[in-house]
Amino acid sequence: MTEDALDPEAAALRARMHAGALPRARLELADALGHRPSRQALGRKDPEPPGPWDPPAPEPTLEAWGRRVGRFGGAIMLRVGTALCRHALAQGEPAPELSQGLAAADRFLGNPAEPGPDLEEAAKRAARATLTLGPDAPTRKLGLTLLPLLRAMLDVRRAGVPDQEQLKAHYLRLLEQAATLGLELEALEAAVRAEVVAWALAE
């Protein structure tokens, strides 16, 4: 795609990438999340709509979407997982302990190396609040979605060097639990895209 064909946002992103101010991997992530200006900045065209003789596209699923954006590594899994949990909790009526757990996750993303018991205590409180509820309680399902995220962050803090396979296992568990919430996938994608793209492309 030529510079003349780019919209102003895509042109600005490409200029930042060429100047070394924006890593290409960040644009790749934003593209995977569905950010069109990032796709254009990378020189990629929009996907062609299916033709009349093409087989029907597979039904989109939360797991397939999550795997696609999770392939960028453990740090991105944690950030995407946090945005997903934020959207999920906003759709329900979470116990205060779950909201506090999400706040601890946000603080972890701001400074993963920061010492202190805050994250571990928040995870324990969230687990207790979750496991005291009945198996079909909506708040329990929200908690079971949040807990793999908090456990993944605790593993990172304890180990120092993240174990990518272990983080992936936590992330896939989070996706599995989130799929039981009945969230509207398009709205979830939009919420995660807005949060993660803003971080990825920040100057």
TIZALO-952152 format. One record per atom (N, C-alpha, C): residue number from 1; residue in three letters; atom name; x, y, z. Coordinates in steps of 0.02 Angstrom, whole numbers. Layout:
REM residues N
n,res,atom,east,north,up
NUM,ALA,CA,X,Y,Z
...
***
This chain:
REM residues 203
n,res,atom,east,north,up
1,MET,N,42,-59,0
1,MET,CA,0,0,0
1,MET,C,44,62,0
2,THR,N,34,108,-48
2,THR,CA,76,168,-53
2,THR,C,60,217,2
3,GLU,N,107,263,14
3,GLU,CA,97,314,65
3,GLU,C,36,356,49
4,ASP,N,25,370,-16
4,ASP,CA,-32,412,-36
4,ASP,C,-98,379,-18
5,ALA,N,-100,312,-18
5,ALA,CA,-163,277,-6
5,ALA,C,-178,269,69
6,LEU,N,-130,285,112
6,LEU,CA,-140,276,183
6,LEU,C,-183,331,213
7,ASP,N,-225,313,261
7,ASP,CA,-260,366,298
7,ASP,C,-210,397,347
8,PRO,N,-225,456,374
8,PRO,CA,-175,491,415
8,PRO,C,-150,451,475
9,GLU,N,-195,414,509
9,GLU,CA,-172,375,567
9,GLU,C,-124,320,546
10,ALA,N,-140,285,492
10,ALA,CA,-96,232,468
10,ALA,C,-29,261,446
11,ALA,N,-30,318,412
11,ALA,CA,32,349,390
11,ALA,C,76,369,449
12,ALA,N,44,395,502
12,ALA,CA,82,414,562
12,ALA,C,112,353,596
13,LEU,N,75,298,598
13,LEU,CA,101,237,628
13,LEU,C,160,210,589
14,ARG,N,154,211,522
14,ARG,CA,208,186,480
14,ARG,C,271,229,490
15,ALA,N,261,295,495
15,ALA,CA,319,340,504
15,ALA,C,353,325,571
16,ARG,N,314,313,623
16,ARG,CA,344,297,688
16,ARG,C,381,231,685
17,MET,N,354,182,649
17,MET,CA,388,118,642
17,MET,C,454,126,605
18,HIS,N,453,162,551
18,HIS,CA,514,172,512
18,HIS,C,567,212,550
19,ALA,N,544,256,595
19,ALA,CA,591,296,635
19,ALA,C,618,257,695
20,GLY,N,593,196,705
20,GLY,CA,615,156,761
20,GLY,C,580,174,827
21,ALA,N,528,214,823
21,ALA,CA,492,235,884
21,ALA,C,435,189,902
22,LEU,N,417,144,857
22,LEU,CA,362,98,869
22,LEU,C,382,29,843
23,PRO,N,391,-19,887
23,PRO,CA,411,-86,864
23,PRO,C,360,-117,817
24,ARG,N,384,-150,766
24,ARG,CA,338,-182,719
24,ARG,C,293,-233,755
25,ALA,N,319,-266,807
25,ALA,CA,280,-316,842
25,ALA,C,217,-285,874
26,ARG,N,222,-221,894
26,ARG,CA,163,-189,922
26,ARG,C,109,-179,868
27,LEU,N,131,-161,809
27,LEU,CA,83,-155,753
27,LEU,C,54,-223,735
28,GLU,N,95,-274,737
28,GLU,CA,70,-342,723
28,GLU,C,16,-361,773
29,LEU,N,27,-345,836
29,LEU,CA,-23,-360,887
29,LEU,C,-87,-321,875
30,ALA,N,-80,-256,862
30,ALA,CA,-140,-215,850
30,ALA,C,-178,-241,789
31,ASP,N,-143,-262,738
31,ASP,CA,-175,-290,678
31,ASP,C,-213,-354,697
32,ALA,N,-182,-398,736
32,ALA,CA,-215,-460,757
32,ALA,C,-278,-446,797
33,LEU,N,-279,-389,832
33,LEU,CA,-338,-370,871
33,LEU,C,-392,-337,828
34,GLY,N,-376,-325,764
34,GLY,CA,-426,-297,719
34,GLY,C,-421,-222,709
35,HIS,N,-362,-193,724
35,HIS,CA,-352,-121,716
35,HIS,C,-332,-106,643
36,ARG,N,-377,-78,605
36,ARG,CA,-367,-70,533
36,ARG,C,-308,-23,516
37,PRO,N,-300,34,549
37,PRO,CA,-242,76,532
37,PRO,C,-175,40,541
38,SER,N,-170,-4,591
38,SER,CA,-108,-41,600
38,SER,C,-98,-90,542
39,ARG,N,-152,-121,519
39,ARG,CA,-147,-166,462
39,ARG,C,-122,-128,401
40,GLN,N,-149,-68,390
40,GLN,CA,-128,-28,332
40,GLN,C,-56,-6,340
41,ALA,N,-36,12,401
41,ALA,CA,32,35,412
41,ALA,C,82,-20,397
42,LEU,N,62,-83,406
42,LEU,CA,105,-140,390
42,LEU,C,104,-158,316
43,GLY,N,64,-122,277
43,GLY,CA,60,-135,205
43,GLY,C,15,-193,187
44,ARG,N,-30,-211,232
44,ARG,CA,-75,-267,219
44,ARG,C,-143,-242,196
45,LYS,N,-174,-281,154
45,LYS,CA,-241,-265,130
45,LYS,C,-293,-295,176
46,ASP,N,-353,-266,174
46,ASP,CA,-409,-295,212
46,ASP,C,-426,-363,183
47,PRO,N,-448,-410,225
47,PRO,CA,-467,-476,199
47,PRO,C,-522,-471,147
48,GLU,N,-518,-512,96
48,GLU,CA,-571,-514,46
48,GLU,C,-634,-546,73
49,PRO,N,-692,-518,60
49,PRO,CA,-754,-551,82
49,PRO,C,-762,-617,44
50,PRO,N,-793,-667,75
50,PRO,CA,-802,-731,41
50,PRO,C,-846,-724,-21
51,GLY,N,-828,-760,-73
51,GLY,CA,-868,-760,-134
51,GLY,C,-926,-808,-130
52,PRO,N,-969,-806,-180
52,PRO,CA,-1030,-849,-178
52,PRO,C,-1015,-923,-179
53,TRP,N,-955,-943,-204
53,TRP,CA,-939,-1014,-207
53,TRP,C,-890,-1036,-153
54,ASP,N,-871,-989,-111
54,ASP,CA,-826,-1007,-56
54,ASP,C,-863,-1044,-1
55,PRO,N,-829,-1091,33
55,PRO,CA,-862,-1125,90
55,PRO,C,-875,-1074,145
56,PRO,N,-926,-1085,185
56,PRO,CA,-941,-1037,239
56,PRO,C,-883,-1034,289
57,ALA,N,-871,-975,313
57,ALA,CA,-818,-966,363
57,ALA,C,-839,-1001,428
58,PRO,N,-790,-1029,465
58,PRO,CA,-808,-1061,529
58,PRO,C,-836,-1009,578
59,GLU,N,-881,-1032,620
59,GLU,CA,-910,-988,670
59,GLU,C,-855,-964,717
60,PRO,N,-849,-897,726
60,PRO,CA,-796,-873,771
60,PRO,C,-810,-894,843
61,THR,N,-756,-910,878
61,THR,CA,-762,-929,948
61,THR,C,-714,-888,990
62,LEU,N,-730,-883,1054
62,LEU,CA,-687,-846,1100
62,LEU,C,-618,-879,1104
63,GLU,N,-616,-945,1105
63,GLU,CA,-552,-980,1110
63,GLU,C,-508,-967,1049
64,ALA,N,-538,-970,988
64,ALA,CA,-499,-959,928
64,ALA,C,-472,-887,927
65,TRP,N,-514,-840,945
65,TRP,CA,-491,-770,948
65,TRP,C,-435,-762,999
66,GLY,N,-445,-792,1059
66,GLY,CA,-395,-785,1111
66,GLY,C,-329,-816,1093
67,ARG,N,-331,-873,1059
67,ARG,CA,-268,-905,1037
67,ARG,C,-232,-861,985
68,ARG,N,-271,-830,942
68,ARG,CA,-240,-789,890
68,ARG,C,-201,-730,919
69,VAL,N,-230,-698,969
69,VAL,CA,-195,-640,998
69,VAL,C,-146,-662,1053
70,GLY,N,-155,-722,1081
70,GLY,CA,-109,-745,1132
70,GLY,C,-43,-769,1106
71,ARG,N,-37,-778,1039
71,ARG,CA,25,-804,1011
71,ARG,C,83,-755,1016
72,PHE,N,69,-694,1039
72,PHE,CA,122,-644,1045
72,PHE,C,162,-651,1109
73,GLY,N,147,-701,1150
73,GLY,CA,189,-715,1208
73,GLY,C,154,-703,1274
74,GLY,N,188,-724,1328
74,GLY,CA,159,-723,1394
74,GLY,C,139,-654,1417
75,ALA,N,180,-603,1405
75,ALA,CA,164,-536,1428
75,ALA,C,99,-511,1395
76,ILE,N,90,-529,1332
76,ILE,CA,28,-507,1298
76,ILE,C,-31,-548,1322
77,MET,N,-21,-612,1337
77,MET,CA,-76,-651,1365
77,MET,C,-101,-619,1430
78,LEU,N,-55,-596,1472
78,LEU,CA,-75,-565,1535
78,LEU,C,-114,-501,1522
79,ARG,N,-92,-462,1474
79,ARG,CA,-126,-398,1461
79,ARG,C,-193,-410,1429
80,VAL,N,-197,-455,1381
80,VAL,CA,-261,-471,1350
80,VAL,C,-308,-502,1401
81,GLY,N,-281,-547,1443
81,GLY,CA,-322,-578,1495
81,GLY,C,-350,-527,1544
82,THR,N,-311,-477,1562
82,THR,CA,-335,-425,1607
82,THR,C,-391,-385,1575
83,ALA,N,-383,-367,1511
83,ALA,CA,-435,-329,1476
83,ALA,C,-498,-371,1470
84,LEU,N,-490,-436,1456
84,LEU,CA,-548,-481,1450
84,LEU,C,-585,-485,1517
85,CYS,N,-548,-494,1572
85,CYS,CA,-580,-497,1638
85,CYS,C,-614,-432,1655
86,ARG,N,-585,-376,1636
86,ARG,CA,-617,-312,1651
86,ARG,C,-685,-307,1617
87,HIS,N,-687,-329,1553
87,HIS,CA,-750,-327,1516
87,HIS,C,-800,-376,1548
88,ALA,N,-777,-435,1566
88,ALA,CA,-822,-485,1595
88,ALA,C,-852,-460,1661
89,LEU,N,-809,-432,1704
89,LEU,CA,-834,-409,1769
89,LEU,C,-883,-351,1760
90,ALA,N,-872,-310,1708
90,ALA,CA,-916,-253,1696
90,ALA,C,-986,-275,1674
91,GLN,N,-992,-337,1648
91,GLN,CA,-1056,-362,1625
91,GLN,C,-1097,-393,1682
92,GLY,N,-1066,-406,1739
92,GLY,CA,-1100,-439,1793
92,GLY,C,-1100,-398,1856
93,GLU,N,-1110,-431,1912
93,GLU,CA,-1109,-399,1977
93,GLU,C,-1057,-435,2020
94,PRO,N,-994,-422,2008
94,PRO,CA,-942,-459,2043
94,PRO,C,-939,-441,2117
95,ALA,N,-917,-490,2157
95,ALA,CA,-904,-477,2227
95,ALA,C,-847,-427,2232
96,PRO,N,-845,-387,2286
96,PRO,CA,-791,-337,2293
96,PRO,C,-722,-369,2288
97,GLU,N,-715,-431,2312
97,GLU,CA,-650,-464,2310
97,GLU,C,-626,-474,2238
98,LEU,N,-673,-484,2191
98,LEU,CA,-653,-492,2121
98,LEU,C,-630,-426,2091
99,SER,N,-665,-372,2108
99,SER,CA,-644,-306,2084
99,SER,C,-576,-288,2112
100,GLN,N,-564,-306,2175
100,GLN,CA,-499,-294,2206
100,GLN,C,-445,-336,2173
101,GLY,N,-462,-397,2153
101,GLY,CA,-414,-439,2118
101,GLY,C,-395,-410,2051
102,LEU,N,-445,-383,2015
102,LEU,CA,-430,-351,1951
102,LEU,C,-386,-289,1961
103,ALA,N,-399,-251,2013
103,ALA,CA,-357,-192,2027
103,ALA,C,-285,-214,2042
104,ALA,N,-276,-270,2077
104,ALA,CA,-209,-295,2090
104,ALA,C,-175,-317,2025
105,ALA,N,-214,-346,1979
105,ALA,CA,-186,-365,1914
105,ALA,C,-162,-303,1876
106,ASP,N,-201,-249,1879
106,ASP,CA,-180,-187,1846
106,ASP,C,-115,-161,1876
107,ARG,N,-109,-165,1942
107,ARG,CA,-47,-141,1973
107,ARG,C,12,-185,1952
108,PHE,N,0,-250,1946
108,PHE,CA,53,-295,1923
108,PHE,C,76,-276,1853
109,LEU,N,30,-262,1808
109,LEU,CA,49,-243,1740
109,LEU,C,90,-179,1740
110,GLY,N,74,-134,1787
110,GLY,CA,112,-72,1791
110,GLY,C,183,-83,1814
111,ASN,N,195,-133,1857
111,ASN,CA,262,-146,1883
111,ASN,C,266,-219,1906
112,PRO,N,280,-266,1859
112,PRO,CA,281,-338,1878
112,PRO,C,332,-356,1931
113,ALA,N,386,-317,1936
113,ALA,CA,439,-334,1982
113,ALA,C,428,-306,2052
114,GLU,N,376,-266,2061
114,GLU,CA,366,-233,2126
114,GLU,C,355,-285,2180
115,PRO,N,393,-283,2235
115,PRO,CA,384,-332,2288
115,PRO,C,322,-316,2330
116,GLY,N,303,-362,2372
116,GLY,CA,248,-350,2417
116,GLY,C,194,-403,2411
117,PRO,N,153,-409,2462
117,PRO,CA,102,-463,2464
117,PRO,C,37,-444,2430
118,ASP,N,32,-385,2402
118,ASP,CA,-32,-361,2376
118,ASP,C,-65,-411,2328
119,LEU,N,-29,-434,2278
119,LEU,CA,-58,-478,2227
119,LEU,C,-77,-545,2258
120,GLU,N,-34,-573,2300
120,GLU,CA,-50,-638,2330
120,GLU,C,-110,-634,2376
121,GLU,N,-114,-582,2415
121,GLU,CA,-172,-574,2460
121,GLU,C,-236,-563,2420
122,ALA,N,-232,-524,2367
122,ALA,CA,-291,-513,2325
122,ALA,C,-314,-578,2293
123,ALA,N,-266,-619,2271
123,ALA,CA,-284,-683,2240
123,ALA,C,-318,-730,2291
124,LYS,N,-292,-731,2351
124,LYS,CA,-322,-773,2403
124,LYS,C,-394,-751,2419
125,ARG,N,-403,-686,2425
125,ARG,CA,-471,-660,2440
125,ARG,C,-519,-675,2383
126,ALA,N,-496,-667,2321
126,ALA,CA,-538,-682,2263
126,ALA,C,-556,-756,2261
127,ALA,N,-507,-799,2277
127,ALA,CA,-520,-871,2276
127,ALA,C,-571,-890,2330
128,ARG,N,-564,-862,2390
128,ARG,CA,-611,-878,2443
128,ARG,C,-681,-855,2425
129,ALA,N,-687,-794,2397
129,ALA,CA,-753,-768,2378
129,ALA,C,-784,-810,2323
130,THR,N,-743,-837,2279
130,THR,CA,-768,-877,2223
130,THR,C,-791,-945,2245
131,LEU,N,-751,-978,2285
131,LEU,CA,-763,-1048,2301
131,LEU,C,-817,-1058,2354
132,THR,N,-839,-1004,2386
132,THR,CA,-893,-1012,2434
132,THR,C,-962,-1008,2400
133,LEU,N,-963,-993,2335
133,LEU,CA,-1027,-986,2299
133,LEU,C,-1047,-1052,2267
134,GLY,N,-1110,-1059,2251
134,GLY,CA,-1135,-1118,2218
134,GLY,C,-1106,-1125,2148
135,PRO,N,-1105,-1186,2120
135,PRO,CA,-1072,-1198,2056
135,PRO,C,-1102,-1160,1998
136,ASP,N,-1165,-1141,2002
136,ASP,CA,-1197,-1107,1946
136,ASP,C,-1205,-1032,1958
137,ALA,N,-1178,-1007,2013
137,ALA,CA,-1185,-936,2028
137,ALA,C,-1145,-894,1978
138,PRO,N,-1176,-842,1948
138,PRO,CA,-1139,-801,1899
138,PRO,C,-1074,-772,1927
139,THR,N,-1076,-752,1990
139,THR,CA,-1015,-723,2019
139,THR,C,-960,-775,2024
140,ARG,N,-978,-838,2037
140,ARG,CA,-928,-891,2039
140,ARG,C,-894,-898,1971
141,LYS,N,-935,-895,1918
141,LYS,CA,-906,-901,1850
141,LYS,C,-859,-843,1835
142,LEU,N,-876,-783,1858
142,LEU,CA,-831,-726,1849
142,LEU,C,-765,-738,1886
143,GLY,N,-771,-764,1948
143,GLY,CA,-711,-777,1987
143,GLY,C,-667,-830,1955
144,LEU,N,-698,-882,1928
144,LEU,CA,-659,-935,1895
144,LEU,C,-626,-911,1832
145,THR,N,-650,-857,1803
145,THR,CA,-617,-826,1745
145,THR,C,-557,-784,1768
146,LEU,N,-565,-749,1823
146,LEU,CA,-512,-706,1848
146,LEU,C,-455,-744,1880
147,LEU,N,-469,-799,1915
147,LEU,CA,-417,-833,1953
147,LEU,C,-358,-858,1911
148,PRO,N,-368,-886,1851
148,PRO,CA,-309,-906,1812
148,PRO,C,-263,-848,1796
149,LEU,N,-292,-788,1786
149,LEU,CA,-250,-729,1773
149,LEU,C,-208,-713,1834
150,LEU,N,-238,-712,1893
150,LEU,CA,-200,-696,1953
150,LEU,C,-147,-749,1968
151,ARG,N,-163,-813,1955
151,ARG,CA,-114,-866,1966
151,ARG,C,-55,-859,1918
152,ALA,N,-70,-840,1855
152,ALA,CA,-16,-830,1807
152,ALA,C,31,-774,1829
153,MET,N,2,-720,1854
153,MET,CA,43,-664,1877
153,MET,C,84,-684,1939
154,LEU,N,55,-723,1983
154,LEU,CA,93,-747,2041
154,LEU,C,151,-791,2019
155,ASP,N,140,-833,1969
155,ASP,CA,195,-875,1944
155,ASP,C,251,-833,1917
156,VAL,N,234,-780,1881
156,VAL,CA,285,-735,1854
156,VAL,C,324,-703,1911
157,ARG,N,289,-678,1961
157,ARG,CA,322,-644,2016
157,ARG,C,368,-691,2055
158,ARG,N,346,-753,2065
158,ARG,CA,385,-800,2105
158,ARG,C,445,-826,2067
159,ALA,N,436,-838,2001
159,ALA,CA,489,-870,1962
159,ALA,C,539,-819,1935
160,GLY,N,518,-757,1927
160,GLY,CA,563,-707,1897
160,GLY,C,562,-711,1822
161,VAL,N,583,-767,1793
161,VAL,CA,581,-777,1720
161,VAL,C,518,-816,1703
162,PRO,N,472,-786,1664
162,PRO,CA,409,-821,1651
162,PRO,C,418,-887,1613
163,ASP,N,382,-937,1635
163,ASP,CA,379,-1001,1599
163,ASP,C,322,-994,1548
164,GLN,N,340,-989,1484
164,GLN,CA,289,-975,1433
164,GLN,C,236,-1029,1429
165,GLU,N,255,-1092,1436
165,GLU,CA,205,-1145,1432
165,GLU,C,157,-1143,1492
166,GLN,N,183,-1126,1550
166,GLN,CA,140,-1120,1609
166,GLN,C,92,-1061,1601
167,LEU,N,118,-1006,1576
167,LEU,CA,75,-948,1564
167,LEU,C,21,-965,1513
168,LYS,N,40,-1001,1461
168,LYS,CA,-9,-1021,1410
168,LYS,C,-64,-1064,1441
169,ALA,N,-46,-1110,1485
169,ALA,CA,-96,-1153,1517
169,ALA,C,-145,-1112,1558
170,HIS,N,-120,-1063,1596
170,HIS,CA,-165,-1019,1634
170,HIS,C,-210,-979,1586
171,TYR,N,-181,-954,1533
171,TYR,CA,-219,-913,1484
171,TYR,C,-274,-954,1452
172,LEU,N,-259,-1015,1432
172,LEU,CA,-310,-1058,1400
172,LEU,C,-365,-1075,1450
173,ARG,N,-346,-1083,1513
173,ARG,CA,-397,-1095,1565
173,ARG,C,-442,-1034,1572
174,LEU,N,-413,-975,1570
174,LEU,CA,-452,-913,1573
174,LEU,C,-502,-910,1515
175,LEU,N,-478,-926,1454
175,LEU,CA,-523,-925,1396
175,LEU,C,-579,-976,1403
176,GLU,N,-561,-1035,1429
176,GLU,CA,-611,-1087,1438
176,GLU,C,-666,-1065,1487
177,GLN,N,-645,-1033,1542
177,GLN,CA,-694,-1010,1590
177,GLN,C,-735,-951,1562
178,ALA,N,-702,-906,1527
178,ALA,CA,-738,-849,1498
178,ALA,C,-792,-871,1449
179,ALA,N,-779,-927,1415
179,ALA,CA,-828,-952,1366
179,ALA,C,-893,-973,1399
180,THR,N,-891,-987,1465
180,THR,CA,-952,-1008,1500
180,THR,C,-995,-949,1520
181,LEU,N,-970,-887,1511
181,LEU,CA,-1006,-828,1535
181,LEU,C,-1059,-804,1486
182,GLY,N,-1058,-830,1424
182,GLY,CA,-1107,-809,1375
182,GLY,C,-1097,-738,1351
183,LEU,N,-1035,-714,1351
183,LEU,CA,-1021,-646,1329
183,LEU,C,-1029,-640,1253
184,GLU,N,-1051,-582,1231
184,GLU,CA,-1058,-569,1159
184,GLU,C,-987,-557,1131
185,LEU,N,-966,-600,1085
185,LEU,CA,-896,-601,1064
185,LEU,C,-875,-535,1032
186,GLU,N,-918,-507,990
186,GLU,CA,-899,-445,956
186,GLU,C,-887,-388,1006
187,ALA,N,-930,-384,1057
187,ALA,CA,-921,-332,1107
187,ALA,C,-857,-344,1148
188,LEU,N,-844,-407,1164
188,LEU,CA,-783,-423,1201
188,LEU,C,-721,-405,1160
189,GLU,N,-720,-424,1097
189,GLU,CA,-663,-407,1054
189,GLU,C,-653,-332,1052
190,ALA,N,-707,-294,1045
190,ALA,CA,-701,-221,1041
190,ALA,C,-672,-192,1105
191,ALA,N,-695,-218,1162
191,ALA,CA,-670,-192,1227
191,ALA,C,-595,-208,1235
192,VAL,N,-576,-270,1220
192,VAL,CA,-505,-289,1226
192,VAL,C,-463,-249,1176
193,ARG,N,-488,-243,1114
193,ARG,CA,-451,-205,1064
193,ARG,C,-439,-133,1087
194,ALA,N,-490,-100,1112
194,ALA,CA,-483,-31,1132
194,ALA,C,-429,-23,1186
195,GLU,N,-429,-69,1235
195,GLU,CA,-382,-63,1290
195,GLU,C,-311,-82,1269
196,VAL,N,-304,-138,1235
196,VAL,CA,-237,-163,1220
196,VAL,C,-204,-123,1163
197,VAL,N,-243,-103,1114
197,VAL,CA,-214,-63,1059
197,VAL,C,-190,5,1086
198,ALA,N,-228,36,1131
198,ALA,CA,-206,99,1160
198,ALA,C,-138,91,1195
199,TRP,N,-129,34,1230
199,TRP,CA,-63,21,1262
199,TRP,C,-10,8,1209
200,ALA,N,-26,-34,1160
200,ALA,CA,25,-55,1111
200,ALA,C,51,3,1070
201,LEU,N,8,52,1054
201,LEU,CA,27,106,1009
201,LEU,C,43,171,1046
202,ALA,N,44,168,1112
202,ALA,CA,58,229,1151
202,ALA,C,127,257,1134
203,GLU,N,132,322,1133
203,GLU,CA,196,354,1118
203,GLU,C,236,363,1183
***
